[in-house]
Structure formats: C-alpha cells, structure tokens
C-alpha cells in the first residue's frame, strides 16, 4: 500500500461502498429508509463517514460511501439497530442483492484531492 506522510492509510480502517437497487416505484421508500438509518448510524462509535449518493448514470440506485474507524466498528455497525432495522426491509426494498465493495485507498498527488 502506498503511503506518504500527509495522507496516511491505517490498515485497520475500513472504506466501502454499497449499491442499493430498488424495484420500480420503490426508490423513494428505499431512500427514506436509508435516511433514517443514516441519522442513527452517524451516532455510532467509529463511524467516520456514512454518506448517501444517487447513481445518475450506469446502474440505477443509491450508493452509500462508508468509512469506519476499524473493522471492529464496522462489525458492530452490522449488529446495531440502525442496520438491522434497515436489513429487515431488504426483501421489499431491493430489486437485487445488496452489492458491497470494500475499498482500499490509493492516495496520489494532493493529499486532499487524492483521497476521500
């Protein structure tokens, strides 16, 4: 993993993205369920970023960019009420299985521009 002094990457932090694909006409419901989860998740220990985005090209859906202080914090998030309540709605609100990508930062250039 590349590192420089102004843009450190800690191997125990966890960046990931999740792609949520709603069935037709359920996008508003999915977005609202995610917004409720976001407000709760922002209060969880170890949550550094939990930010929702809408995919406006390519695969339709909503994308969550997450950054967790540690893999332990991420594991606890998976057990927390915010996520378990949301997961209980997956069958109705997702057209296809949730796609999760674990991300490894590859910082380059300006430390503020080359990294989330």
Residue pairs with C-beta under 8 A, 6 or more apart in sequence:
1 9
1 11
1 104
2 106
2 107
2 108
3 9
3 107
4 107
4 111
6 111
7 107
7 111
7 114
7 115
9 104
9 105
9 107
12 69
12 70
12 71
13 48
13 67
13 68
13 69
13 70
14 66
14 67
14 68
14 70
14 71
14 73
14 74
14 102
15 65
15 66
15 67
15 68
15 102
15 103
15 104
15 105
15 116
16 65
16 66
16 74
16 100
16 101
16 102
16 103
17 63
17 64
17 65
17 66
17 100
17 101
17 103
18 63
18 64
18 66
18 98
18 99
18 100
18 101
19 55
19 59
19 61
19 62
19 63
19 98
19 99
19 100
19 101
20 30
20 34
20 61
20 62
20 63
20 64
20 93
20 94
20 98
21 59
21 60
21 61
21 94
21 95
21 96
21 99
22 29
22 30
22 61
22 62
22 93
22 94
22 95
23 93
23 94
23 95
24 95
26 92
26 93
26 95
27 62
29 93
30 62
30 93
30 94
31 52
31 54
31 62
33 86
33 89
33 93
34 52
34 62
34 64
34 86
35 52
36 82
36 85
36 86
37 82
37 83
37 85
37 86
38 50
38 52
40 80
40 81
40 82
41 47
41 50
41 77
41 80
41 82
41 83
42 50
44 73
44 76
44 77
44 80
44 82
45 69
45 73
45 76
46 68
46 69
46 70
46 72
46 73
46 74
46 76
46 77
47 67
47 68
47 69
47 73
47 77
48 67
48 68
48 69
49 65
49 66
49 67
49 116
50 64
50 65
50 66
50 67
51 64
51 65
51 66
52 62
52 63
52 64
53 62
53 63
53 64
53 65
54 61
54 62
54 63
55 61
55 62
55 63
65 116
66 74
67 116
68 74
68 77
77 83
90 98
105 115
105 116
107 114
107 115
108 114
